[in-house]
Amino acid sequence: MMKRYIGAFLTVLLLMGSLTGCGGSKQVEAQVFAMDTVMFLTACNGDGEAALQNAEAELYRLESMLSRTRENSQVTLLNQASEDFGKGQTVEVGDEVCGLIEQARTFSRVAGGALDITLAPVSSAWGFTKNAYRVPESGELEVLLTHVGMEHVHTDAAAGTAWLDEGTQVDLGGIAKGYASDRVAAIYRQFGVTSGTVSLGGNVWACGTRPDGKPWVVGIQDPNRTEEADAYVGKLHLSDAFAVTSGGYQRYFEEGGVTYHHILNPATGYPAESGLTSVTVVAAESGTMCDAFSTALFVMGEERALDFWRSGAYDFDLVLVTDDGRVLVTDGIADAFEETEGSGYVYKTVS
């Protein structure tokens, strides 16, 4: 069996490698390991040191609350209660976790179930939780899928409690880093940082502009050339924007000549076969939304993803990379997208 895990830190380096630094400004930098990811923070103005110190503390706080694998996190305790006591055992998780669960419920509903935090046991069955990869039997997946669905997750916002139906487990990893980027962005603003970058495992926030007034430059990894640190399908020139990329190339294994990646289709329990190899979601307002939709739209595939974008229900833009060699850029960011010459891809702006 061939195993492949392009760690979040590598994805970040590839995405952020083209970011230009603060130039002559006083640049403050921090590297943080949290949420199983190496994260990079820079601040070019304001009280950068205080911003980064507080941001680091916030990232550790969120990890202690949202990690599925960390002992005594709210998510772990919630899952443990379902496993030990079954349906109806309430756990005090607090307003923040309740709110994130309800955001996940909303994202799941509007995306037609393409995002589902209750896929946790299915992901574990494939070995993606602990990198102990295997192909589950179809019967095993059928049983696990009976416990998948947001109808098995319950919250009481007033009491700050949540509970799961028996056999159901949750993993907030599909939105946790996006939420963390929102929290760090708020801290930057609190300390007057208006120029800097936040990179949390493929979740990027371009804070303001570079000190010279130019946009930050974020590279989108070429899914077919992951061994090359500077191989991009294109670059985005962004100011005050979140960008999140999801791709099957980030974590996968091969068995019997078949490649199995970590982005699972909640309807089947198998890796999504959507015709997409990479989805980048860009928005000004919400890293949480970008994180959620980058996964959901990957599962949806090109046609459904573009239909969802065209619906205008949410304000975001897309870069889709297809398995037949096309790069589709929605017209809202077409002027901010720089094609890579000689990449072999066919580029198209969609509206």
C-alpha positions, 0 to 999 in steps of 0.5 A, spaced: 500 500 500 502 506 498 500 512 503 500 519 502 499 525 506 501 532 504 501 535 511 497 541 512 504 545 513 506 543 506 500 545 503 500 552 507 508 553 505 505 552 498 500 556 498 503 562 502 510 561 498 509 567 493 507 572 499 511 578 499 513 580 506 512 586 509 518 590 506 521 595 510 516 595 515 517 592 522 514 585 521 513 580 526 512 573 525 510 567 529 509 559 527 504 555 531 503 548 531 495 547 533 490 543 530 495 538 527 497 544 523 503 548 522 500 555 522 504 562 520 502 569 522 505 575 520 503 582 522 506 589 518 503 594 523 499 596 529 501 592 535 503 586 531 507 583 537 501 583 542 496 581 536 500 575 535 501 573 542 493 573 543 492 570 536 497 564 538 493 563 545 487 563 541 489 558 537 491 553 542 484 555 546 480 553 540 484 546 539 483 545 546 475 546 545 474 543 538 479 537 537 476 531 536 482 527 538 484 531 544 482 528 551 477 532 554 476 537 549 468 539 548 468 535 542 471 529 545 467 529 551 460 530 546 463 524 542 464 520 548 458 521 551 454 518 545 459 512 545 458 511 553 451 513 554 447 513 548 442 517 545 440 523 550 446 524 554 447 531 554 454 535 555 455 542 557 459 544 551 458 552 551 455 557 547 461 557 542 461 550 540 453 550 540 454 555 535 459 552 530 454 546 530 449 550 528 453 553 523 455 546 520 447 544 520 446 550 516 452 549 511 450 542 510 442 544 509 444 549 504 449 544 500 444 539 500 448 534 505 455 535 501 458 537 508 457 533 514 460 533 521 457 526 522 462 523 517 467 522 523 466 514 524 466 513 516 473 517 516 476 513 521 473 507 518 478 509 512 484 510 517 484 518 515 483 520 523 490 516 525 493 515 518 492 508 519 489 507 512 485 501 509 479 500 505 472 498 509 468 493 507 461 496 503 457 492 509 461 496 514 460 503 511 452 501 510 452 500 518 456 507 519 452 511 514 445 509 518 448 514 524 450 520 519 446 526 518 445 532 522 438 530 524 442 525 529 445 532 532 442 536 537 443 542 541 440 547 546 443 554 545 440 557 551 443 551 556 449 551 552 449 543 551 449 538 546 447 531 545 448 525 539 444 520 537 447 513 539 452 511 534 453 518 532 460 522 532 462 529 530 468 532 527 468 540 526 475 539 522 471 541 516 470 548 519 474 549 525 480 552 521 476 557 518 473 559 524 480 560 527 482 564 521 475 569 523 478 569 530 485 571 529 482 576 524 478 579 529 484 579 534 488 583 528 483 588 528 483 589 535 490 590 535 490 595 529 494 590 524 491 592 518 497 589 514 499 582 514 497 574 513 494 568 516 495 561 514 492 556 518 493 549 514 490 551 507 486 557 510 489 563 508 487 570 510 490 576 507 489 582 511 489 589 508 494 590 503 502 589 503 505 596 506 507 598 499 499 598 497 499 592 493 495 586 494 498 579 497 499 574 492 497 567 494 499 561 490 494 555 488 497 548 488 497 544 482 494 538 484 498 534 479 505 537 481 505 536 489 512 534 489 514 541 486 514 547 491 513 552 486 508 549 482 501 553 481 495 553 477 495 560 478 496 566 483 490 570 487 492 577 488 488 578 494 486 584 499 482 583 505 480 576 503 479 569 506 481 563 501 481 556 503 483 550 498 481 543 499 483 538 494 484 530 494 491 530 493 492 533 500 491 526 503 490 520 500 493 512 499 493 507 494 491 500 494 490 495 489 492 500 484 486 505 486 487 512 489 483 513 495 483 521 498 480 523 504 474 528 502 468 523 503 461 523 500 456 523 505 451 520 501 456 514 499 461 514 505 466 513 499 471 518 497 468 523 492 468 522 485 466 529 483 471 530 477 474 536 481 481 535 484 481 542 487 476 547 490 478 554 492 473 559 495 474 566 496 470 571 500 471 577 504 467 576 510 467 569 513 473 564 513 468 559 516 464 559 510 470 558 505 472 552 509 465 549 509 464 550 502 471 548 499 469 541 502 462 541 500 463 544 493 468 539 492 463 533 493 458 537 489 462 537 483 463 542 477 456 543 475 452 543 482 458 547 485 457 553 479 449 552 480 450 554 487 455 560 486 450 562 481 444 562 486 447 568 490 445 565 496 452 567 499 457 572 497 464 568 495 468 566 488 471 560 486 477 557 483 475 550 480 481 545 478 478 539 474 481 532 473 480 533 465 485 539 465 481 545 466 481 551 471 475 555 472 475 562 475 468 565 477 468 572 474 468 576 481 475 574 482 477 574 474 481 580 475 485 578 481 487 571 478 494 570 474 494 564 470 501 560 470 504 560 463 505 553 460 502 549 466 498 545 461 491 547 463 485 550 459 483 557 463 476 559 463 472 565 466 465 563 468 459 567 470 
